[in-house]
């Protein structure tokens, strides 16, 4: 498996407050990237924003 280096990368994730979208956000952040996240669930979106 190759190392994932997202340093300096910014991604847009729709539906990013839960499920697969949240997994993508977590992975991007873990590997040095930044994420712009949209979701209709405001409560979960606010919780997700605390990690970004």
PyMOL Python script that loads the backbone (N, CA, C, O; Angstrom):
from pymol import cmd

cmd.read_pdbstr("""\
ATOM      1  N   UNK A   1       0.848  -1.176   0.000  1.00  0.00           N
ATOM      2  CA  UNK A   1       0.000   0.000   0.000  1.00  0.00           C
ATOM      3  C   UNK A   1       0.897   1.244   0.000  1.00  0.00           C
ATOM      4  O   UNK A   1       1.920   1.265   0.684  1.00  0.00           O
ATOM      5  N   UNK A   2       0.526   2.268  -0.754  1.00  0.00           N
ATOM      6  CA  UNK A   2       1.318   3.490  -0.830  1.00  0.00           C
ATOM      7  C   UNK A   2       0.879   4.486   0.230  1.00  0.00           C
ATOM      8  O   UNK A   2      -0.273   4.499   0.664  1.00  0.00           O
ATOM      9  N   UNK A   3       1.832   5.323   0.636  1.00  0.00           N
ATOM     10  CA  UNK A   3       1.529   6.378   1.608  1.00  0.00           C
ATOM     11  C   UNK A   3       0.726   7.474   0.913  1.00  0.00           C
ATOM     12  O   UNK A   3       0.946   7.775  -0.260  1.00  0.00           O
ATOM     13  N   UNK A   4      -0.187   8.051   1.639  1.00  0.00           N
ATOM     14  CA  UNK A   4      -1.038   9.105   1.096  1.00  0.00           C
ATOM     15  C   UNK A   4      -0.566  10.436   1.663  1.00  0.00           C
ATOM     16  O   UNK A   4      -0.636  10.655   2.872  1.00  0.00           O
ATOM     17  N   UNK A   5      -0.081  11.335   0.792  1.00  0.00           N
ATOM     18  CA  UNK A   5       0.385  12.652   1.225  1.00  0.00           C
ATOM     19  C   UNK A   5      -0.526  13.712   0.613  1.00  0.00           C
ATOM     20  O   UNK A   5      -0.454  13.988  -0.584  1.00  0.00           O
ATOM     21  N   UNK A   6      -1.384  14.303   1.444  1.00  0.00           N
ATOM     22  CA  UNK A   6      -2.313  15.325   0.968  1.00  0.00           C
ATOM     23  C   UNK A   6      -1.948  16.714   1.470  1.00  0.00           C
ATOM     24  O   UNK A   6      -2.771  17.628   1.425  1.00  0.00           O
ATOM     25  N   UNK A   7      -0.724  16.877   1.946  1.00  0.00           N
ATOM     26  CA  UNK A   7      -0.273  18.167   2.453  1.00  0.00           C
ATOM     27  C   UNK A   7      -0.456  19.241   1.380  1.00  0.00           C
ATOM     28  O   UNK A   7       0.015  19.085   0.253  1.00  0.00           O
ATOM     29  N   UNK A   8      -1.137  20.323   1.734  1.00  0.00           N
ATOM     30  CA  UNK A   8      -1.379  21.414   0.804  1.00  0.00           C
ATOM     31  C   UNK A   8      -2.592  21.213  -0.098  1.00  0.00           C
ATOM     32  O   UNK A   8      -2.889  22.065  -0.935  1.00  0.00           O
ATOM     33  N   UNK A   9      -3.285  20.104   0.065  1.00  0.00           N
ATOM     34  CA  UNK A   9      -4.454  19.799  -0.752  1.00  0.00           C
ATOM     35  C   UNK A   9      -5.728  20.200  -0.022  1.00  0.00           C
ATOM     36  O   UNK A   9      -5.838  20.021   1.190  1.00  0.00           O
ATOM     37  N   UNK A  10      -6.685  20.741  -0.758  1.00  0.00           N
ATOM     38  CA  UNK A  10      -7.992  21.055  -0.194  1.00  0.00           C
ATOM     39  C   UNK A  10      -9.048  20.342  -1.025  1.00  0.00           C
ATOM     40  O   UNK A  10      -9.052  20.441  -2.252  1.00  0.00           O
ATOM     41  N   UNK A  11      -9.943  19.622  -0.355  1.00  0.00           N
ATOM     42  CA  UNK A  11     -11.004  18.898  -1.054  1.00  0.00           C
ATOM     43  C   UNK A  11     -12.364  19.422  -0.617  1.00  0.00           C
ATOM     44  O   UNK A  11     -12.508  19.953   0.484  1.00  0.00           O
ATOM     45  N   UNK A  12     -13.351  19.274  -1.474  1.00  0.00           N
ATOM     46  CA  UNK A  12     -14.737  19.612  -1.157  1.00  0.00           C
ATOM     47  C   UNK A  12     -15.490  18.300  -0.970  1.00  0.00           C
ATOM     48  O   UNK A  12     -15.452  17.425  -1.836  1.00  0.00           O
ATOM     49  N   UNK A  13     -16.176  18.167   0.170  1.00  0.00           N
ATOM     50  CA  UNK A  13     -16.913  16.939   0.460  1.00  0.00           C
ATOM     51  C   UNK A  13     -18.368  17.292   0.746  1.00  0.00           C
ATOM     52  O   UNK A  13     -18.663  17.991   1.715  1.00  0.00           O
ATOM     53  N   UNK A  14     -19.274  16.808  -0.097  1.00  0.00           N
ATOM     54  CA  UNK A  14     -20.700  16.980   0.171  1.00  0.00           C
ATOM     55  C   UNK A  14     -21.180  15.748   0.925  1.00  0.00           C
ATOM     56  O   UNK A  14     -20.755  14.630   0.633  1.00  0.00           O
ATOM     57  N   UNK A  15     -22.056  15.951   1.883  1.00  0.00           N
ATOM     58  CA  UNK A  15     -22.492  14.839   2.722  1.00  0.00           C
ATOM     59  C   UNK A  15     -21.380  14.387   3.647  1.00  0.00           C
ATOM     60  O   UNK A  15     -21.274  13.205   3.973  1.00  0.00           O
ATOM     61  N   UNK A  16     -20.552  15.329   4.068  1.00  0.00           N
ATOM     62  CA  UNK A  16     -19.347  15.003   4.816  1.00  0.00           C
ATOM     63  C   UNK A  16     -19.496  14.884   6.315  1.00  0.00           C
ATOM     64  O   UNK A  16     -18.498  14.695   7.011  1.00  0.00           O
ATOM     65  N   UNK A  17     -20.707  14.987   6.839  1.00  0.00           N
ATOM     66  CA  UNK A  17     -20.885  14.943   8.289  1.00  0.00           C
ATOM     67  C   UNK A  17     -21.116  13.533   8.820  1.00  0.00           C
ATOM     68  O   UNK A  17     -21.107  13.322  10.033  1.00  0.00           O
ATOM     69  N   UNK A  18     -21.323  12.567   7.929  1.00  0.00           N
ATOM     70  CA  UNK A  18     -21.542  11.195   8.396  1.00  0.00           C
ATOM     71  C   UNK A  18     -21.238  10.206   7.277  1.00  0.00           C
ATOM     72  O   UNK A  18     -21.081  10.591   6.118  1.00  0.00           O
ATOM     73  N   UNK A  19     -21.158   8.953   7.632  1.00  0.00           N
ATOM     74  CA  UNK A  19     -20.982   7.884   6.663  1.00  0.00           C
ATOM     75  C   UNK A  19     -19.696   7.973   5.861  1.00  0.00           C
ATOM     76  O   UNK A  19     -18.637   8.318   6.385  1.00  0.00           O
ATOM     77  N   UNK A  20     -19.813   7.651   4.569  1.00  0.00           N
ATOM     78  CA  UNK A  20     -18.646   7.643   3.692  1.00  0.00           C
ATOM     79  C   UNK A  20     -18.027   9.030   3.599  1.00  0.00           C
ATOM     80  O   UNK A  20     -16.803   9.161   3.609  1.00  0.00           O
ATOM     81  N   UNK A  21     -18.854  10.064   3.510  1.00  0.00           N
ATOM     82  CA  UNK A  21     -18.340  11.434   3.443  1.00  0.00           C
ATOM     83  C   UNK A  21     -17.484  11.777   4.640  1.00  0.00           C
ATOM     84  O   UNK A  21     -16.415  12.369   4.488  1.00  0.00           O
ATOM     85  N   UNK A  22     -17.938  11.411   5.838  1.00  0.00           N
ATOM     86  CA  UNK A  22     -17.163  11.675   7.058  1.00  0.00           C
ATOM     87  C   UNK A  22     -15.853  10.890   7.021  1.00  0.00           C
ATOM     88  O   UNK A  22     -14.814  11.389   7.453  1.00  0.00           O
ATOM     89  N   UNK A  23     -15.905   9.678   6.511  1.00  0.00           N
ATOM     90  CA  UNK A  23     -14.683   8.885   6.378  1.00  0.00           C
ATOM     91  C   UNK A  23     -13.674   9.550   5.462  1.00  0.00           C
ATOM     92  O   UNK A  23     -12.473   9.525   5.728  1.00  0.00           O
ATOM     93  N   UNK A  24     -14.162  10.145   4.385  1.00  0.00           N
ATOM     94  CA  UNK A  24     -13.283  10.867   3.466  1.00  0.00           C
ATOM     95  C   UNK A  24     -12.668  12.067   4.170  1.00  0.00           C
ATOM     96  O   UNK A  24     -11.465  12.305   4.061  1.00  0.00           O
ATOM     97  N   UNK A  25     -13.490  12.825   4.892  1.00  0.00           N
ATOM     98  CA  UNK A  25     -12.989  13.989   5.635  1.00  0.00           C
ATOM     99  C   UNK A  25     -11.912  13.551   6.624  1.00  0.00           C
ATOM    100  O   UNK A  25     -10.844  14.160   6.680  1.00  0.00           O
ATOM    101  N   UNK A  26     -12.177  12.512   7.399  1.00  0.00           N
ATOM    102  CA  UNK A  26     -11.210  12.025   8.384  1.00  0.00           C
ATOM    103  C   UNK A  26      -9.892  11.636   7.722  1.00  0.00           C
ATOM    104  O   UNK A  26      -8.820  11.959   8.233  1.00  0.00           O
ATOM    105  N   UNK A  27      -9.968  10.946   6.590  1.00  0.00           N
ATOM    106  CA  UNK A  27      -8.763  10.504   5.884  1.00  0.00           C
ATOM    107  C   UNK A  27      -7.968  11.685   5.347  1.00  0.00           C
ATOM    108  O   UNK A  27      -6.743  11.720   5.466  1.00  0.00           O
ATOM    109  N   UNK A  28      -8.661  12.644   4.761  1.00  0.00           N
ATOM    110  CA  UNK A  28      -7.983  13.828   4.224  1.00  0.00           C
ATOM    111  C   UNK A  28      -7.249  14.573   5.337  1.00  0.00           C
ATOM    112  O   UNK A  28      -6.084  14.937   5.176  1.00  0.00           O
ATOM    113  N   UNK A  29      -7.921  14.799   6.461  1.00  0.00           N
ATOM    114  CA  UNK A  29      -7.314  15.514   7.583  1.00  0.00           C
ATOM    115  C   UNK A  29      -6.128  14.731   8.141  1.00  0.00           C
ATOM    116  O   UNK A  29      -5.079  15.306   8.433  1.00  0.00           O
ATOM    117  N   UNK A  30      -6.298  13.433   8.285  1.00  0.00           N
ATOM    118  CA  UNK A  30      -5.249  12.565   8.830  1.00  0.00           C
ATOM    119  C   UNK A  30      -3.974  12.612   7.992  1.00  0.00           C
ATOM    120  O   UNK A  30      -2.872  12.452   8.518  1.00  0.00           O
ATOM    121  N   UNK A  31      -4.128  12.832   6.688  1.00  0.00           N
ATOM    122  CA  UNK A  31      -2.981  12.825   5.788  1.00  0.00           C
ATOM    123  C   UNK A  31      -2.534  14.229   5.371  1.00  0.00           C
ATOM    124  O   UNK A  31      -1.876  14.396   4.345  1.00  0.00           O
ATOM    125  N   UNK A  32      -2.894  15.232   6.169  1.00  0.00           N
ATOM    126  CA  UNK A  32      -2.357  16.571   5.984  1.00  0.00           C
ATOM    127  C   UNK A  32      -3.149  17.508   5.103  1.00  0.00           C
ATOM    128  O   UNK A  32      -2.723  18.642   4.885  1.00  0.00           O
ATOM    129  N   UNK A  33      -4.279  17.080   4.593  1.00  0.00           N
ATOM    130  CA  UNK A  33      -5.084  17.941   3.732  1.00  0.00           C
ATOM    131  C   UNK A  33      -6.094  18.760   4.513  1.00  0.00           C
ATOM    132  O   UNK A  33      -6.192  18.658   5.736  1.00  0.00           O
ATOM    133  N   UNK A  34      -6.830  19.560   3.795  1.00  0.00           N
ATOM    134  CA  UNK A  34      -7.915  20.360   4.375  1.00  0.00           C
ATOM    135  C   UNK A  34      -9.199  19.995   3.650  1.00  0.00           C
ATOM    136  O   UNK A  34      -9.171  19.556   2.500  1.00  0.00           O
ATOM    137  N   UNK A  35     -10.336  20.182   4.336  1.00  0.00           N
ATOM    138  CA  UNK A  35     -11.612  19.805   3.735  1.00  0.00           C
ATOM    139  C   UNK A  35     -12.643  20.911   3.913  1.00  0.00           C
ATOM    140  O   UNK A  35     -12.798  21.465   5.001  1.00  0.00           O
ATOM    141  N   UNK A  36     -13.346  21.222   2.828  1.00  0.00           N
ATOM    142  CA  UNK A  36     -14.522  22.086   2.879  1.00  0.00           C
ATOM    143  C   UNK A  36     -15.709  21.128   2.868  1.00  0.00           C
ATOM    144  O   UNK A  36     -15.883  20.361   1.921  1.00  0.00           O
ATOM    145  N   UNK A  37     -16.527  21.172   3.925  1.00  0.00           N
ATOM    146  CA  UNK A  37     -17.548  20.147   4.127  1.00  0.00           C
ATOM    147  C   UNK A  37     -18.948  20.754   4.096  1.00  0.00           C
ATOM    148  O   UNK A  37     -19.206  21.775   4.733  1.00  0.00           O
ATOM    149  N   UNK A  38     -19.856  20.110   3.346  1.00  0.00           N
ATOM    150  CA  UNK A  38     -21.265  20.487   3.304  1.00  0.00           C
ATOM    151  C   UNK A  38     -22.103  19.294   3.730  1.00  0.00           C
ATOM    152  O   UNK A  38     -21.761  18.149   3.439  1.00  0.00           O
ATOM    153  N   UNK A  39     -23.210  19.570   4.426  1.00  0.00           N
ATOM    154  CA  UNK A  39     -24.152  18.522   4.816  1.00  0.00           C
ATOM    155  C   UNK A  39     -25.456  19.180   5.254  1.00  0.00           C
ATOM    156  O   UNK A  39     -25.453  20.327   5.699  1.00  0.00           O
ATOM    157  N   UNK A  40     -26.564  18.463   5.130  1.00  0.00           N
ATOM    158  CA  UNK A  40     -27.852  19.013   5.561  1.00  0.00           C
ATOM    159  C   UNK A  40     -28.080  18.855   7.060  1.00  0.00           C
ATOM    160  O   UNK A  40     -28.959  19.509   7.622  1.00  0.00           O
ATOM    161  N   UNK A  41     -27.302  17.998   7.711  1.00  0.00           N
ATOM    162  CA  UNK A  41     -27.432  17.775   9.152  1.00  0.00           C
ATOM    163  C   UNK A  41     -26.520  18.757   9.888  1.00  0.00           C
ATOM    164  O   UNK A  41     -25.335  18.488  10.084  1.00  0.00           O
ATOM    165  N   UNK A  42     -27.080  19.895  10.292  1.00  0.00           N
ATOM    166  CA  UNK A  42     -26.282  20.968  10.884  1.00  0.00           C
ATOM    167  C   UNK A  42     -25.555  20.533  12.153  1.00  0.00           C
ATOM    168  O   UNK A  42     -24.406  20.918  12.370  1.00  0.00           O
ATOM    169  N   UNK A  43     -26.206  19.741  12.986  1.00  0.00           N
ATOM    170  CA  UNK A  43     -25.578  19.290  14.226  1.00  0.00           C
ATOM    171  C   UNK A  43     -24.327  18.462  13.974  1.00  0.00           C
ATOM    172  O   UNK A  43     -23.280  18.707  14.573  1.00  0.00           O
ATOM    173  N   UNK A  44     -24.441  17.491  13.094  1.00  0.00           N
ATOM    174  CA  UNK A  44     -23.273  16.659  12.766  1.00  0.00           C
ATOM    175  C   UNK A  44     -22.216  17.462  12.019  1.00  0.00           C
ATOM    176  O   UNK A  44     -21.019  17.226  12.178  1.00  0.00           O
ATOM    177  N   UNK A  45     -22.664  18.406  11.208  1.00  0.00           N
ATOM    178  CA  UNK A  45     -21.726  19.250  10.475  1.00  0.00           C
ATOM    179  C   UNK A  45     -20.883  20.071  11.441  1.00  0.00           C
ATOM    180  O   UNK A  45     -19.671  20.193  11.260  1.00  0.00           O
ATOM    181  N   UNK A  46     -21.515  20.632  12.462  1.00  0.00           N
ATOM    182  CA  UNK A  46     -20.764  21.402  13.469  1.00  0.00           C
ATOM    183  C   UNK A  46     -19.756  20.511  14.191  1.00  0.00           C
ATOM    184  O   UNK A  46     -18.631  20.932  14.459  1.00  0.00           O
ATOM    185  N   UNK A  47     -20.162  19.280  14.504  1.00  0.00           N
ATOM    186  CA  UNK A  47     -19.257  18.343  15.174  1.00  0.00           C
ATOM    187  C   UNK A  47     -18.069  18.009  14.261  1.00  0.00           C
ATOM    188  O   UNK A  47     -16.928  17.940  14.719  1.00  0.00           O
ATOM    189  N   UNK A  48     -18.342  17.805  12.986  1.00  0.00           N
ATOM    190  CA  UNK A  48     -17.281  17.513  12.023  1.00  0.00           C
ATOM    191  C   UNK A  48     -16.343  18.703  11.877  1.00  0.00           C
ATOM    192  O   UNK A  48     -15.134  18.527  11.727  1.00  0.00           O
ATOM    193  N   UNK A  49     -16.890  19.906  11.921  1.00  0.00           N
ATOM    194  CA  UNK A  49     -16.078  21.117  11.764  1.00  0.00           C
ATOM    195  C   UNK A  49     -15.024  21.246  12.854  1.00  0.00           C
ATOM    196  O   UNK A  49     -13.992  21.881  12.635  1.00  0.00           O
ATOM    197  N   UNK A  50     -15.259  20.664  14.012  1.00  0.00           N
ATOM    198  CA  UNK A  50     -14.274  20.782  15.093  1.00  0.00           C
ATOM    199  C   UNK A  50     -12.984  20.043  14.780  1.00  0.00           C
ATOM    200  O   UNK A  50     -11.950  20.355  15.371  1.00  0.00           O
ATOM    201  N   UNK A  51     -13.007  19.066  13.864  1.00  0.00           N
ATOM    202  CA  UNK A  51     -11.778  18.357  13.518  1.00  0.00           C
ATOM    203  C   UNK A  51     -11.055  18.994  12.346  1.00  0.00           C
ATOM    204  O   UNK A  51      -9.869  18.742  12.134  1.00  0.00           O
ATOM    205  N   UNK A  52     -11.761  19.817  11.585  1.00  0.00           N
ATOM    206  CA  UNK A  52     -11.144  20.435  10.406  1.00  0.00           C
ATOM    207  C   UNK A  52     -10.322  21.584  10.845  1.00  0.00           C
ATOM    208  O   UNK A  52      -9.707  22.256  10.017  1.00  0.00           O
TER     209      UNK A  52
END
""", "prot")
cmd.dss("prot")
cmd.show_as("cartoon", "prot")
cmd.util.cbc("prot")
cmd.orient("prot")
